[in-house]
Amino acid sequence: MAQALLSIQISPKVKAGEDVIPYVDRAIEIIKQSGVTYRVGPLETTMEGELDQLIDIVKQMNAAMFEKGSTSVMSHIKLVVDGQEGASIGRQLKKYPDGQ
């Protein structure tokens, strides 16, 4: 399978008044532990790797939200698959080295 970029914003349903940040931190921890290249942004996190591996990471992230007590999870996903050059965070951001 081709190299892909997958951006995800995970939105677990939490109890009224409960902070969602520990859930998001857990989701990012799963990405970090996977070993894929990733970049955390203010609204979403982008991962780089083989499509099947990235989808598996998304599954693990969703499962972890339920393990922490969420009753439902919405995952907003953007996906780019490049079968020729392979999708790359570095190539996508080459024009913007300082993030501006």
N, C-alpha and C positions, 0 to 999 in steps of 0.2 A: 504494500500500500504506500502511497505517496506521503511525503512530509506535509504536515498540516499545522495551521495555527488555529487554536480554539480559545476564544475569550468567553469567560463565564462570570456572571453575577448571580450568586446563589442567595435566595431569599427564603429562609426557613420561617415558618409560622411559629412564634414563641408566645408564651403566656403574657397576658396584659402586664405591662410594667417591667418585663424581663428584658435585659440587654441582649441584643442580637450579636454584639461584637465577639463574645466567646465562640459562637457558632461559626462566624466568618473566620476567626483565627484558626479554628479546627480544620476548616476546609482548606485554608492556605497551607496548614501543616501537612495535610495529605499530599498536596501538590509538591511541596518541598521534599517530602520523603520519597516521592516517586522518582526523583532524579532528573526529570525533564527540565529543560530551560523554561523559565517563566519570568514574568514581569508583573508585579502588583501595581495597579493603578487606583485612582480614587473611586472609581465606579465599577471596575471589573478587573479580573486577572487574566492575562494571556499566557497560554502554554504553547510550546513548540515540540512537536514529536510526531510519531506515527499515529495515524488516525485511530486505529483500534486501541492503542495504549491511552490516548487522550480520552476516548469514550469510557474506558475502564476507570480512569481517574474520576471522571464525572460521576459514575455509578458509586464509587467509594465515597465521594463527597456527600452524595445524597443519603447514602446509608448511614454515614456518621451523624447527619442532622437528626435522623430518627433515633439513633442511639443516645443522643444528647437530650431527647425529649420533644423534639418538634413533631407536630401532628401532620404537617404537610410541608412540602418544599417546592418552590418554583425556581427553576434554573433557566436563566436567560442566556442563550448561547449564540455566539457568532462563530462561523467556521469558514476557513479558507483552506482548500486543498490544491496544491500545485504539483501536477504530475510530471512537469519537466524540470524545473529548477529546484523544487522543494520550497515550501513556504518557510520564511525565516523572520524572526523578530528583528534581527539586526538589519536585514535588507529593507524591511518595511520602515525602519526608523533612521536609515542612513542619512537622510536629508535633515534630520532633526536630532543631532547628537546631544544637545542640551535639553531636549524635551520641549523646546519652544518653537 
